[in-house]
Amino acid sequence: MLLTVAYSHVWWGYLPLPSLTLWHLSKSQDGDRLQYKLLDGDGPLTGWISLTTQGRQLVVLSEKVWIACGGLEKGGLLVREGSELTSSLMPDRLGTGAVVTELDPIADGRLHYKLLSGNGPATGWVTVAAQGKELMRRTQERPSPSPGLQTDRKMSKIRILALAGSLTCKEMIKFQCGPLAAALGKDVAEWTFAEGTVAHPFDVASKSLTDFERLVAGKRQQISSWYIDIYHCEKERSVTEKQFDKEVDVESVAISDKVAELRQRVQEEGPFDVALGFSQGCIMMHFLMGHLWQEGIAPPWKLSLFFEGMHIRDHRYAHLFEKPLDHRSIHIIGKASPYYAYAREGWCSKTKVEDYYLNPVVLTHEEGHCFPTMQPRAKEIYEILRKEIKATMEN
């Protein structure tokens, strides 16, 4: 049976002819074998397939799988019932990041699709490009995110995505990552430093920063967070007191939008081999990977490093990690941090932060809510991380 494979930045699909079954990969390659998860059609729900047999190729690339790459600012792409722009609009939009298969050849810039993964109508017509802007992209046009799936990646730099915390900036996370960058060695890694999209007035937000943090952030005078929490508590109390009180309902605002924004950025600027976060940046990584996992999509990087990470406080998202995610994770936590017991003992949560993932590695140090700097423990930690990153790239 001839299989057709389509790959994109996050998804892999498998299309046997003539049954038109499509599988979605949830694991990386193991030599000439590929583990899959059934996404649409008939066949075993999961298992392994061979890419070749007796020198004959069983898997070839498909041109019929697309990803919705536009419409983020409007909540997705308009979908119509027919090919004509005058046909009736569907009540829902095709969500950014949705994966579809092409039902008919492209005609007049219109795509007739069937939904495979993501949000939106099960079928309909969308515009491929408008005013010079790409709205839909063939998945063939983007590489796979996992270095294990690309034979030429071992010779290139390690690609690392670093997410800043809350009430900070990308310049600060760049400074914080300095010791790890030094441990990895010169010109070994290519870094992308990211900050949240919720901007705070600098003159107000900077009052909570140290003198050094104000100096680092002062050039652009831009302070941001990934999202805002609303604490439903009538008492006048500090944010930390409310966060640590299990009786206080905490609402994380517009998380679906924030996840979509980060997902889009990963798709556009990736692939990445490693992702790391600090504080709220770690929680944003949880949100993204948890949402992807609910769709049956593996994390878009191979290794996660969580510096001072905490669990998701909003109970509406507890279902994201009802079962631990099979993903390599390392958690670096300071014992003097005010959040140490909160995160590691799972205050106001059913799950400890490291138990979001299978077989987590936890590295502790004696400092507070910060990247480790005190020797000799800091050097030990960064050497462990260097070896783990190297091993990840080699596997």
Salt bridges, closest charged atoms under 4 A:
ASP40 OD2 - LYS114 NZ 2.96
GLU73 OE2 - LYS133 NZ 3.44
GLU102 OE1 - ARG138 NH1 3.30
ASP104 OD2 - HIS112 ND1 2.52
GLU134 OE1 - ARG137 NH2 2.85
GLU171 OE2 - ARG220 NE 2.58
GLU190 OE2 - ARG159 NH2 3.21
GLU195 OE1 - ARG220 NH2 2.83
ASP211 OD1 - ARG214 NH2 2.26
ASP245 OD2 - ARG237 NH1 2.91
GLU251 OE1 - HIS232 NE2 2.92
GLU261 OE1 - LYS258 NZ 3.85
GLU269 OE2 - ARG265 NE 2.94
ASP273 OD2 - ARG153 NH2 2.79
GLU295 OE2 - ARG263 NH1 2.97
GLU308 OE2 - HIS365 NE2 3.99
GLU308 OE1 - HIS369 ND1 2.96
ASP314 OD2 - ARG316 NH2 2.61
ASP326 OD2 - LYS27 NZ 2.32
GLU354 OE2 - ARG344 NH2 2.86
GLU366 OE2 - LYS335 NZ 3.82
GLU380 OE1 - ARG377 NH1 3.24
GLU383 OE2 - ARG386 NH2 2.71
GLU388 OE1 - ARG328 NH2 3.02
